[in-house]
Amino acid sequence: MQELLKQAKFSPTDLLSLPTQDGEPVYYLPIKIGQAEKLLQELRMKASGSHWCPVLAEDKDRLIRLASNSCSFLDAPIPSVEEIAVQIAQTERIPIQKARDKAPEQQRLCTIEKSGLKAAASTTQIIEAGENCDLELWLRSREKLGALADRTYSLDGRSTAAKYLEILGPDEMFKQQVEERAQWDLKEIIICFVPVHYSWQIPAFFRYGGTVNCPSPVVNTAFIKRMHDRYGAEVASIDTTFFELQLSEAPKSTEVESLAKELAIYSKYIGDRSLTVFQKSLSQSTVWSFYS
């Protein structure tokens, strides 16, 4: 860590630490938003091959909440098919027989998401479970159950500067937007160093997921690794309710059809756009934001 800071021209005295559920601390530094993207890319290259991976977080309070995440849901037993059917019938307000048709797939999802782990599972165990996770089976079961709009997925293929350029009007508006951007760039954000080798392992370290609206840390780890292996996606930022993946370049046009379907199944929601419009957006996007 000291060598990494030295290369990035930071003083070790600037570094702050925070305990986590894993037992290992994360280290962090406050930086300006305007320098975040460039600094993240530089640190990612400098940290390559080390035991530290940089990622952005909004502020210290959110980082504290993220660091205190637990996997308590893993200790709960997997419900029987009938128990799941009753729950589905009550939640979705559908006949019990129709709920029984969906229950086996829901139980299969639950089994994959837990992967035999307990709440005391270490980061290493969650990572290993993610690497061994049957993601194809999970995606098929998820697709069979149907997409309920309880997670959102957004695409943003432009930088913050480009977003401002898109809405420019008269000269006075241009001046106003530039001033707003300058003020925004001066605000602080947190860059933290997570003790993992690759950014796709960050959700495992922070036990990200496992809520009603979000897959378990095991599935999130498996899916993000899949996106990393196929498209070079890196976890750029993370919070208790969202994470962002960043690509060096947008997916190829020949890949977007299958990718769009897979992301829609994983995220369960693609807004009010058709899958065709979603595919077009995806072909121009290098930043993917997931919200739970």
Protein Blocks (a to p, Z undefined) as FASTA:
>chain_A
ZZmmmmnopafklpccdddfkopacddddddfklmmmmmmmmmmmmgoiabdcdddfblm
lmmmmmmpccklmmpccddfklmmmmmmmmnopafklmmmmmmmmmmmmmmmnnopafkl
cfklmmmmmmmpcfklmmmmmmmnopadfbccdddfbdfklmmmmmgccfklmmmmmmmm
mmmmmpccddddddbfbfklmmmmnopgjifklccfklmmmmmmmmmmmnopacfbdcfk
bccdddfbdcdfklmmmmmmmmmmmnopgbjadfklmmmmmmmccbdcddZZ
